[in-house]
Structure formats: C-alpha cells, structure tokens
Amino acid sequence: MILPIVIGIYGVSGSGKSRVLSEVQKIHPEWRCMDGSEVIDSVMLKKGKLPHDFSSMDESAKKVVRTLAIESIKRYQGVTIVAGHCSFPFLKDENCPTKDIDIDKYNDVFTRGDGITYDAIFYLDKPHKVIYQQRKDDNDSAKRERPKLSEQSIKDWSNHEKMYLKSQCTKYDIQFALCHDRNDITNRIEQIVLPNISQVKKTSNEALRAAIKCIPKAEVFLLIDGDRTLCPEDSGAIFMDRIMQEHCFLDVDPLKKIFQRYSNYNFQSFLEVAMFYERIHPEEDYKKISKEIGRNQINIYAQWMHMLSNLPENVHPVVVSSGNREVWQTALEFHNFSLPDKDNKMSIIAGNHIGLHSYIVDSDAKSMVVSELRERWAGCKILSFGDSAIDVPMLKASDRGYIVVDNRKNRSMKDFIEEAVESGDCKRLYQLCLSKDFSHVHTGIQIGSLESLLKSLTNGSINNLYHYDKGSKAAAVLATKTRQSDLSGPRLQIVHQDVGKFLGNKLMDEFPNAGFIQKVDLSHVQGNAFSGLATSANILILPLMRGGEPLARGIYDQFPLGKLIHYNDEKTQGFLRDFSNALTTQFNATKLQTEIVIVDSVINEGKSIRCAIRYLEDAILAINNKQIWCRPRIYVVTAVIQKEASLCLPSEFPLIRFLALRISDNKYKGKGGTDTGNRLFGTF
C-alpha cells in the first residue's frame, strides 16, 4: 500500500550515527532504524558464515554481501532509516599505537544497489575536532576500538565523503543534505515522509472503496466498532502487552507515544501504528498472535451474540474497526459467525498493518463506509455503534448512532456528547449499557437496548416503516382478501375498512407515548370508579381521495373522537381552512400535541404522498408561525407500499412514521380493472 521510503544517515566513523539512530527510533518507534553493519552481519549468518568473516573477504565478495544487504532493506513497506558507511580509509603507519595516523587513500563502497534504493541521504557533518574527541572518548572508555586518526585526517576524510556522496546522489537523483544533529535529521526525514502521506491516504481510500463494494446489498446496515463495542476488551492493548513482553527493549508503549503526538485520531497516527506493526513483527508471527488473541481473549457481549444470531435477512452487520483485522476474523469465526468468503452473513472492514492490509481505517475511513454504502445502495438505513472519538464521524453520518457506554464514561467522546445534548441534536443518538452498569450513563442521551433494536429490525420499524406481512397471521388474512379478484365495490371497501381498523390498533401499539390514547376516569359496571385508557380526540385523519377513504373510515372507527377531513388536492382552499381550524381548535382545547394520519390505499412511486406531506408541512409552518402550539406529528398509513418507495420515503422523511399492511415486490401499477380506486368504487 505504501511505497518504501529508505533514508541513509552517513558520516565518518565516530561522528555519532549510532547515537542519532537510537534517538530517532525513540521519537518515531514506527520507523525501522537499522545499522548497516548489523544488516551485513545478518546476511553473513544467512550465508552460513560468521559476521567477522566479512572483513577477510576480497572486495568483489564484499560487494555481493552489500548488495544482498541493501536488497533486504528495501523489501520493507514503511520508512527505513539506515546508518551506513560510504568509504573506508587506507591508513599510513596503522600499527603505530603512540601517534595519530594519517590516511593514504579511500576505499569507496557505495554500490549501484544503494543508488537505486535510497530516497535521501543525510550526512552528519560535525566539526572535525568534535569527532576527534568522540573517537578518543570511545577508545578511552573501551566502548569501541578505533584507529587514532589525526584531526586533519578526519577533516580530509569527511570532505572526501561529502564530495563523493554528493556526486553519487546527483547521479542517482537522491536528495542530499548536510545535517548537524538529531533534530536536524529528524526534521528533514519528516519533511520527506509527511508529503507522501496524502498519496498513501489516496491509495488507502481507493482500496477501501473496493472493499466496501464487496459488502452485499441490504436494506439496513449495522456498522459496529470492535474494541469496547462488540466486546469489553481492547484487542490493541492486549496485542501491545504481548509485544512488550516479547521485546524487552520497549520500555514504553509505542502506540501511546504515537497517539500522544497528535491531537486527534488522524490518518497519519494510524499509518504510523501500521508501520510499527510491520516493523516489529514478521507477517506470520503477527497473524499467529492475532489468531491466539481472537480465539482466547476476545469475549463478545452476550447481547451482541443474541442479536447477530437472529438478524432478519434484510439486515447486514459490518465490523468497522481500526484494530487488528485478523483478531476480528478469528473471534467471529470462533463464535460461529459467517464471514464474506463463506455466505456473506457478516463483513469486516479493518486494517492496521501496511504489509498485510491494503488500507488503513481511521475516523475518516469509518465515515467513508457510511457515505459509500449510501451511494451504492440508495435508500438503505445505516445504524452505527461505537465507544470513542474515532467513531464520532461514523455516528454523525448514520441514520442512528449508538454510544456503547464504558467504565471511563467515553472520555474521548465528551465534547461530542455535550454538544449533541446542548444543541438538542441528540434525537438520533442512543446509548447502550452492555455491561449492565448504569453508573456511567450520559445525561440527555436516550437509553436503548439491543433487544428492542432487534425487535424493530424484525418488524421493519427501524426504517420509520412498520409493516406486518411477516409474523402476523391476521395481517396475512387481510392482505389476501385485498388481492382477491372476486372482491370489489362495497365488499372490498369493507375489507379496506378492516385493514384500517387493524392499522389503527397498530398506531396505538407502536406509539404508546404518542397522543393516540389517553388516561380516563370511568365508572365500573360493578359501581366503583376506575382509571383506564381510551382513544384520544387529538387526531386528524386525512384520506387521500378517493382511494384512501375506506381505509381512513376503518381508522376513524378506532378513533371516533378524532376528526376526518378529506384531502383532495393541494390547491383546495376549503381543505386548508378546515385543516387550519381543526389544528388550532384542537390545540386550544387540549394544549396537547396533535397526531396527523395521512391515509392512502396504495403507495406506488410515492408521488401523491410526497406532495401531501410537503403541503401539510408548509401549512403547519404557516399556522404555527407564532409558535403558540406544539408542532403535530405526521404518520402515513397504507394498505400496500411498493418496495422501492418503502426504501426511499422513510429516508426522505425521517421524522414521519409509515405504517403498511404489507410491502409489495411487484412493480406493476394497477390500471383499469386492476386499479385499486376503480375496484373500490366500481368504476372500471
């Protein structure tokens, strides 16, 4: 996914390359920092020879080893920093221990392989007196045995290398610069790496789009974060604990150091994590550890286990994680959830290793999953679940967002939650307490449950559309009667009236907190007083004429205290007058919110319903311009809605609830003797 970036740090022996390399590694643990001589030692061992044998080889054999060493370096997909040598001096009077030695000539060892591999070379250009003293200190402390070069020899050697490297970098089009310390080198490396990130992100996004296209079609998508959302564990922390145990030189968690450098969870931080994973572990080891964690240390919440095992066919769950893809693949397979390469019951979008994964998942990538699914499957409903700041863009972009409460009260989401509550923009937000610890819930955010969500997904109400052609025998009987060819005229009107009664009852069942029912005090048959429930008067039933009239009569039978006004067309001043008067009178009398029920027998493309809804909304705004009464809620009730309209209308009007006896996959639009209005009124 990312082209390798290889940068060389050069300088005469004793200039401090190893020290600079070590300091750079501490600042950027995701970069692979290597000493060139150690790479050569590794090549020698692979060839079955001891490292010290290299010095006794002839120059042609050494060149072969150096070529193999640079080839092994450029296989890495991330950023590699190599401390190397470009020349070695031939010394005069090398065996004289009492005086400083002069240099006779130089053996230049920069190869063609070096030239085609390095993107940049930075030369550590320290004053020759400083280098002389550093070499002397190394010899005195027995740190390293170095020939006692004179100050002038060190200066001459350094000048030779600078001229030689400059000519080689010009020849191979390599960036070259003189640097004086670690900060200088680090800044220059960052200037090379950072511009490359935009191209890397572009490549990553292209791969991500390709992965999203593999997600199968669904009416509803569940986008579920992994760590602390699907399970209480943090697989990334578990993985790092394992790495820290195996690599004793890591005294501080490198991932924490990486994220502390950035104020948000941006692409660069996750790219650096992906580079670190590539550097620290070979791919096979990475996979092995991931599978062990997924199988033994990930405990998916019981509520998720139940829900994911019982989802209806039109709902597709997708794990969208910035964590380790192999962990989640193993964990889901271990819990018997099928993945895309089997029967498409579940998908995974995850990536955090630049060698294994073609894309990286950051907060923008999570949001992109939402937008790409919407573009690909128009009218689909998207529900997202997450626990941290990286999930916020995904939650915002979705039709409904679920915050999974953790024992840290979702600290990283604090600003998002407070802003949503203060602005009142939290109607689409829910919180889930999967650990059943309600001490950390957020004030102002409604509490949901996966159990109630599963019920909504099963009956279709999650899409603002409630339909009853699945699971209701009574609805099936009524739906059968509406399609009988031997029923028409008054007999068919009676069937539609029965459908209206059925759906009127469903209005009360599905929306118990709305204004369809009210508490009343009554006298019992046995003579005592009691409190009960009765249908409300705060209901306006608006049948679209003429087909909606029989269905509306059935609803009116269930709400006899309400009002029924025929909706003819949007230009009828009489309707607008009656509608306005009814709303105003209703509110002034009860001070309660009015429920408006638009009724039509059949919704095909939804053209008539769209016009009615928009007209009513404009009329409500005109009446309510002084804000003296509560804005009514609108419901649409129909016997049949075509599949395409069932997907588009609820998304187009998210605050309106649609109730249908059944959804029709048949795109046929009735005409003549098959038109519902003609059949109802005998006009075919």
N, C-alpha and C positions, 0 to 999 in steps of 0.2 A: 504493500500500500504506500509506503514512504520510501523514496529513493535513499540509499545510504549516503550519509554525509561523513566524510573522513577528513580529519584535520590533523596536521602534523605539528608538533612542538619540537623545534630543533634548537641547538645551541652547543657550544663546545662542552666537553666533559667537565663537570664541576660548576656549571652555570646555574644549576638548581632546577633542572627539568623535572626530576622525580618529585621534588617538593611541590612544585607548581601543579603537577599532575594530581597529586594527592589532595591538594586544597581544592582544585576544580571539582574533583569527584565528590567531595563533601558538600559543595554548593549544589551540584547537579547529579544526584545519585542515579538519575535515569540515563545519563550518558555513560558510554563504556570507555573508561580511561585505561590505556594499556601502555606498558613499557615495551618498546620494540624488541629489546633483548630477551624479554620473557616469552614473546611470541616465537622468536627464533629457537629458544630452549624447547618450547612445546613441539615445534616442527621436528627438531632433532630427536626427541623422545618417540614421536610417531614413526620416525625412520629407523628406530631401534638403536639409536646411538645416544651417548651421554652428552649433555649440554656443553661440557668443557672441550669436547672433541672438535667443536666448531672452529676454535682458534688455530688448530693444527691443520685445517683443510687448506687446499690451494684456492686461489681466488675464483676459479671457474666453479668449483663445488660450492663455495660460499654464496656465489651469485644465485645458484639454483635454490639454496635454502632461503635466501632473502626473497626470492620471487614467490616461493610457496608461502612464506610468512605474510606477504602483502596480499596475496590472494585469499588467505583465510580471514584477513581483517575485513576485506570489502564484502564478504558474504553477509555481514550483519546488516539488518534493515534500519537501524537507527543512527544515532550520532556517535561516532567513534573518535576519540582523541588519542593520538599515538605520540609518545616521546621517542624520538629516533635520532640516529646519527647519519650525517651525510658524508663524513670523511673521517679518516684516522691518520694521525701523523707518523711518519718515519722519523725516529729520533737519532740525534748525534750523541755519542757517549752515553748510551742508555744505561750502561751498567755502573755508572759513577754515582754513588749514593750521596756524595758530600756537596755537590753543587747543582744548581739549576741547569736543566737540559734544554738545548736548542733543538729546533725542528729542521730536518733536512728537506723533506718534501711531504706531499699528502697523497693518501690513497682515497680517491672519491668513490663512494659506494652507492650513490643514488641511482636506482635502476629505472628502466622503462616502466616496469610494473608500478613503481612509486609514482611516476609521472602521470599515468592514466588512472590512478586511484585517488590521489589527494585532491580535495576541493580547495583547500587553503593550507598554507604553511606559515606559521608564525615563529619568528626567530627570537629567542630570548637573548636580548642584546644588553648585557650588563657591562659595566666598566671592567676593564681587564684587571685592575687592582683588586676589585671585589671578588672576581672569580679566582684570582691567585690566592687570596686569603681563604676563601671557601675550600679550595683544594687542599691548602695547608692544614686547615682545621680538620678536614676529613682524615688526612694522614695521621695527624697528631692524636686524634681520638680513636684511631684504628677502625673507623667506620668503613673506610674503603681505601685500598692501596692504589694510589695514582702516581704516575711518573712526576718528578718535581720539575715542572716546566717553568721557565723564566716568565716574567711579566710580558716581556717583548714577544716571546713565543706565543703566549696566549692571545695577545693582541693580533699578531700576524695570522694565527690560526682562525680566529674569529672573523677577520677581514676576508680571508680566503673563502670561508664557508658562506659568508653573506654574498659575496660576488658570485660564487658557484651556484648557490641556491637561486639567486635572482635570475641567472641565465637559464637554469632548468625550469623555473616557474614560467618564464616568458615562453620557453619552447613548448611546454605542455599546457599553457593557458591556465595556470594555477594562481590563485590570489596569494600575494606575498606581502608580509609586513614585518617590521621590526617592533618588538614589544619589550617592555622593561620590567613587568612584574605580573603577578597572578591576575590582578584586577584588569589590567590592560588586555591580557589574553582572553579572559572570561568575557569581557565586553565585546571583543571582536568576534568571538565564536557565536555569541548570542545574536550579533548583527547578521550573521550568516544563517543561523538556524531559524530565527523569527520570520523573515520574509518567506521562507519555504513552507511555513505553517499554513498560510492561506491556500497554497496549491494542494497541500496534503488534505486540508479540510474539504476542498472541492472534490478531490478524488474519493475521499471517505464518503461524502454525501452521494456521489454517483453510485457507489457500491451499496449504500444504504437504500437508495431508491430501488435498486434491483432486488434487494432482499424483501422490501415491502411488497413488491409486485408478486412475490411468491405466496403472500398471505391470501388464503381463499376468500371468496365473496361471502359476505354475511350481512344481515340486517342490523345487527348490533355487535360492536367490538368492545371487549374488555381489555384495556391496556393496563397491565399490572406490573408495578415495580417489583424487584426481587427482594433484596435485603431489607429486613424490618417491615416489610409489607406482606409478602407472601409467607414469610416465616419470621420468628423473633430474632434470629441470628443475623450477624453481619458477616457474610462469607469472605469479604475482602479482608476484614480484620483477622479472621481465622487463617486465611491464606498467608497473611503477613506474619502472624505468630509462628507459623510453620517455617517460613523463610528465615526469620530471625533466629530460630533455634538451630537451623542448619548452617547459617552463615554468621559465625561469632563476631566477625568484623563489623557487623551492623549493630551499633550501639543505640541508634535512634531510628524509629520507624520512618523509612524513606518516604512513604506515601503522605504521612503527616507533614513532612518537610516540604514536599511538593505543593500540597494544597495550601499551606500557610503562606506561600509566596504570592498567592492570588486572592483577590477579594471576592471572587465568585467561582462557581464551578464551570470554567470556560473550557473550550476545546483544547487549548494549549496544556492545561493542567492534566487532562485525561490522556493527551498524547504523550506527555512525559511519563505518566504511570505506565502506559502501554510499552514505552521504550524501556522503562525499568524492568518490567516483567520479561521482556525479550532478552535483556542483558543478563539478568540474574539466573535464569533457568533455561536449559535446553528445552525444546518443544515437547519432547517425550516426557521429561520429568514434570513439566508444567501440567500436561494432560493427566498424568498419573496422580499427582497430588490433588488436582481438581476433582477427579472422579472419586477419590477417597473421601474428600470433604462432602461432596454431593450425596454420597451414599451413606455416610456415617454421622455427619454433623449438621445436616440441614433438616429441620423439623417443620414441615409445612403446617400452618394453623389448621385445626380440625374444621373450622367453619369454611375455609377455602377448599379443603378436601371434599366436604359435602357438596358445596356449590359447584365446583368444577366437574364433579362426577354426575351432576344432574341437570346440566345446562340443556336447554332446548336446541334443536338443530340450527336455528337461525342466529345463534349467538356464538361468536368465535373469540376465545381468550388468547391474548398475546402477552407473553412476558417481555417487558421492555426494560432492560437493565444495563447499567453502566458497569456492572460487575463481570464476573468470570462466566463466559458462556458455557464452558464445559461443566462447571459446577451445576448450573441450572438444567442442562440437558440430562445429566446423571440423576439429579434429585427428582426431576419429573418422571423420568423413566422408572426410577426405583419405586415411585408411588403409583406406577401403572397409568400414567397419563401419556397418551399417544402424541408423538411429535410429527412435524410436517413430512418427514421422509417415510412415515408409515400411513396414517389415514387422516391426516390434516385435522385432528381433533384440537390441536394446540400449536401455536407458533412461538418462536423465540427470536427476539431482536436484541442481541447483546454482543459486545466486543470490547476487549481491553488489552489485546496482545497484538503488536504490529506484525509479528511473524505468522500468527495463526489466523487472524481475523482481517477481513478486507475493509472493515470500517470501525470507527470508534463511536461509542454512544456517550454524548454529553447532553446538557439540558436542551440545546437547540435540536439535537437529533431526536429527542423524545417528542418535542413539539412537531417536528417534521413528520413523524409517524402519523400523527393526527391529520395533518393537512394533506398528506399523500393518500391516506385512506379515504378522506372525504372526496378528493378529486377523482379517485379511481372508482369508488362506489357511491355515487350521488344518492343522497337521502339516508345514508346509514347513520345510525346512532352510535356515539362513542362515549364510553364511560372510562374514566381513568382513576387509578389508585396509586398513592404514593405517600411517603413519610418525610421527605426532606426537600431542601431548596432546589435540588436538581430536578425534582418532579413538578415544580410550580408551573413552568411554561406548558407542560403537557396537561395539567389540571385546568389551567386557564383556557386552553384551546378546545377542551372537550365539552360535550353537552352537559355532562355532570361529573364533578370531581369528588373523590373520596379521600380524606386525610386519615391515614391509619395512625392512631394515637400511640405514641411510645412513652416510655417512662422518663424521657427527657423533655416531655411536652413539646416535641417537634421544634426544638430551639431554632434550627436554621430556617424554619418557615414562619417565625414570629411576625416579621414585617408583613408578609403576605396575608396572614390570618387577620392581623389587626386592621389592615387596610380594607379587607373584604367586609369585616364587621362594621367598621366606621362608615363606609360608603354605602352600606346596605346591599352590596353586590355579592351576597352570600346565599342567594336562593338556590343556586346550582351546586352548592357545596354541602357535603355531609362529612361526618367523622365516624370512624369505626373503632370500637374498643375491642379488638380481637383477643386481647389478653384478659378481658373482663375486669380490668382495673379502671374504674371510672374516676379515679382521683386526679387524672391528668387531662380531663376533657377541656375543650376550649369553649369559653362563654360566647354565645352568639351564633355558634355553628350547630345546625340541627344534627342530632344523633341518628345514624342509620344502622342497619344490620344487613349482613349478607343473606340472612334468612328471608327478610322482607323483600330484598332486592331480587332474590331468586324467584319469589312469587310473582313479582312484577315482570320479570323476564319471561316467565312461563305463560302468563296471560296477556302479554304484549303491552301492558300499560306503561312500560319504561319508555316507550316511544311516543308518549302522550296519546297513544291509541290503545283502547281497550276493546278487545274482540273476543267472542265467545264460541267460535266454531271449533275450538279444541277443548275437550274436557267437560262440556256441558251438553247433556242429552236433551234437555229442554230446548236449548238453542238449536240443536241439530234438527229436532222435530219441526220447529218453526221455520227454519231455513228450507227444509224440504217442502213445506207447504207453499212457500213463496215462489217456488220454481215449478209447481205443478201446472201443466198446460190446461187442465180442465177447470182451473180456478180463475175467475175474472169477475169484474164488476163488484157488486156488494159483498160477495163471498170472499173475494181477495182482499177487499177493504177490511173485512173483519179480521183476516189473518194479519194484515199490517197493523191493525189496532192492537192485536195480541202481542205483536212484536214490540209495539210502543210501550205496552204495559210492562213487558219483560225488561226492556231497556230503561224504563222509568224506575223500576225497582233497583236496577244496577247503578243508577245515578246515586241512589241513597246508600247502597252498599259500598261503592268505590270511593265515595267522597263524604264520609260520615261527619267531617268537620266543616263541610260547606253549609249553605243555607237551605238545603232541601228538606231537612227535618228540624223540628223544634220540640222542646220540652213543654208539656201542658199538664195542668192540674184538672182532674176529672173525677166524676162520681162513679164508684164501682157498682156493679149490679147487686152486690151484697149490701150496698148502702153506705159504705165508708168512702172517704176521699183517697185518691192515689195520684201519683205522678207517672206520666207515660210519655210516649213520643207520638207526634203527628206530623203530617206533611205541612210544609211551610206555605205562606202566601207570597213570599218574596221571590217568585218565579215568573219569568216571561217566556212563553213558548212561541217560537216564531217559525211556522212551517213555510218552506219554500213552495209556492203554489205552482202546479196543483198537486204534484206527486207526493209532497211531504205531508199533506193534510190528514190522511187516515192514520199514519204513524204518529202524528202530533196529537190526534184525538186520544190515542192509547196512553200517551204520556200525560195528557191532560186529565184522563181518568184517575191517574195516580196522584196528581197534584191539583185537586179540584178547587183549591183556594187561590191558585195562581191565575195568570192572565194569558189568553191565547190571542195573538194578533197575526193576521195573515200578512206575510211578506210577499208582495207582488213584484216590484222592481225598484231599483234604487232611485227612480225619479218620482215615485209616488209621494206627494206631499202629505196625503192623508195618513200613510203609514208612519212617516216621520213624526207627524203631530201626535198620533196615538202612542207611538213608541216613547216620545219625549214625555208626554203627560203621564204615562204608566210608570216610567222610571222615577220621575220626580215625585209623583203621588206616593209611590211605594216607599221611597226613602223617607219622605217627610212623615209618613205614618209609622214606620217601624224603626228608622235610623239604622237599619241593617243592610248588609250588602245584598244586592240582587243577583240572582243566578239567571243568565240568559241562555236558553236552549234553542239552537237553530236546528231545524229538522228537515231532512230530505230523504226520499225513499231510496235513491241510488246515487252514489258519487262515482262518476267515471273519471274524467281528467281532473275534475275539481274546479272548473271554470266558474260555475254558478256560486259554489261555496266561497271561493276566493273573493268574488265581488261582494257577496253578502257580509263576509267578515270585515272587509275593509270599509264598507259603507257603514256598518254598525260601529266600528271603532271611531270613525270620523264623527258620527252622530253623538257618540258618548262624550268625545272630547268637546264638542260644541255645547252640549248640555252642561258639562262639568267644568266649564272654563273658569268658574269662580271657586271651584274645589269645595263645594258645600256638601257634597255627598260622596260616599265611597264608590270607587270605580267597580262596576259589575264584573263578574267572571263570565266567560263565554264557553259554552260547550256545543259541540256538533254531534248530533245523533243521526244515524242512518241504518237502514237495514243491510245494505251492501256497499262496500267500498272496494274499488279495484286496487290491485296490488301496487301499481306504480304510485297512485295517489296516496296510498297508505304509508308509503315511504317518504314522499315529498311534503305533504301537507303538515304533518306533525313537526317536521324540522323547520318548515317555513313559518309556522305559528306556534312557537314553543310554549307560550302561556295559555294556549287553548287546548282543552281536552276533547278527544274524539272517541265516540263510542259507536261500535258497529256490531251487528249481529254476526256478520262473517266478512272475511276478506276473499275476494274473487281473483283467481289467477287467469280467468277468462277475459281477454281484452275486447271481446265482442261488445259493441254498443248497440242496444236494442233500437229497433225502428219498426214502424207499422205494428203488426200484431205482437212483436216481442218487446216493444217499448213498455216500460212499467207503468207510465202515466196512462197510456192507451188501455192497458189491461185493467187498471184500477177503475177507469171511468167509461169503459166500453166504447171508446172512440176509434177503435181500429176497424 
